[in-house]
Amino acid sequence: MTVVGLGFEITPVLLGKDRFKVAHRYMMRAVDDLDEFIQRENIDCDRNSSGLLTRSDYARIHQAPPERIEIMNSLGFDDIYWISQEETKSR
């Protein structure tokens, strides 16, 4: 997982946007590095590198998901995006 600290809303405020971006990118690389290590060393484990899908009860917490996505996109992370309920079901 790549979520650093207290999440997308609070951690950039506490660390500053530049440090948060460095920390988040570090976590992204760590996930990729671990995956490469598992494959290179032929480690028998329950490896899953399909990404992360977070579900939200949008009706209950109306603004949280779009705001989180907007924060991350404004920091240059374009691999975080909203998908509809229909697309979620199809995936």
N, C-alpha and C positions, 0 to 999 in steps of 0.2 A: 504494500500500500504506500501511497505517496503523500498522504495527508501529513503535514508537518505541524507540530505544536497544537494549538487550540483551534485549528481549522482555517478556512479561507477568509473569514471575516475579521478575526481578532489577531492572528499571527502577523499579518503584514503591518498592522498598526503597532504592535509591540516590537517587532524586529526592524521595521522599515521595509519598504517595498523591495529595494535592491537586495537586502539580505534574505528576505523571504523568497525571492525568485531564485537566488543561488541555492538556498536550502531545498526548495521544491525540485529544482533540476537535479540536485545531488541525489534526492530520493528516487527520482525517475531513473537515473543512471544506476543506482544501487539495485533496483529491481531488474534492470536489463543485465547488469553484471552477474547477479546471482543466477539468472536464467542461463546465461552463457556458461558459467561455471558448472552448473548441473549437467548441461548437455556435453560439455568438453570432457568432464570426468565420468560420464555415463552413470550418474548417480540414479539409483532406482528409487523414485519418490513420486508423490502425487503432485507433480508439477502442473501448474495451470497458469498460462500467460495470456489469458483471453481478455484481460483488462478488468475494469471495475465498473459495475453498473449500480448506482445508488437509486433506490426507489424512494419516492416521496408521496405522502398523502397531501397532495397539493391543495385540496380544499381545506385541510386543517391548518397548514402553515403556508398560507397563500403566497407570500413574497420571498420566502427563503431560497428556494432553488434558483429562480431567475437571478436574484441578487448575487448568489455565490458564483454562478456562471459568468455573470457580467464582471465581477471582480477579477476572476482568473483570466478571462479574455482580455481585460484591460492591461493585465500584466504580461501578455504575450503567450498565454497558454491556449492555443486554439484547438487542442485535443479534448477539451472539456466542453460539452454542449448538452442541450436539452433535447430529449426525444419524446414523442407523444406516447400516450397510453397504447395506442394501436401499434406503433412501431415496437414498443417494449414487448407487447404480447407476441408479435411476429418473431422477435429475436429469441 
